[in-house]
Amino acid sequence: MEVWLLFVVPANVIRQRAVLELFGTRTCPYTAELRSELEWRGEEFVEYDVDADAAARERMRTLAPGTPAVPVLVEDGRVRQIGYRGRSCYVTLA
């Protein structure tokens, strides 16, 4: 005998997954460490290399003004973390 249970969840209870953005550089070891941690936790994220992408560099400057350091982790358009475990790499935002 099979028993099926049906749960109805109100629409206002369902939360979409947060959009994570990782701003970093190819050469920063702390960007690599944060990327590895996000992957290990199974988090979905979009990564931007601020050395190679001028638009990403400008967006990072807008989100985290006065912070010329990577990595920067952004969740739903708000800065969640700057650096990784208290360490970061200096970047030129010019």
DAMO-V129750 format. One record per run of one state. SS is the DSSP state (A for helix, B for strand, O for the rest). FROM is the first residue (numbers start at 1). TO is the last residue. If there is no record, write none. Layout:
ss | from | to
SS | FROM | TO
SS | FROM | TO
//
This chain:
ss | from | to
O | 1 | 19
B | 20 | 24
O | 25 | 28
A | 29 | 41
O | 42 | 44
B | 45 | 49
O | 50 | 53
A | 54 | 63
O | 64 | 68
B | 69 | 70
O | 71 | 71
B | 72 | 75
O | 76 | 77
B | 78 | 82
O | 83 | 83
B | 84 | 84
O | 85 | 86
B | 87 | 87
O | 88 | 88
B | 89 | 90
O | 91 | 94
//
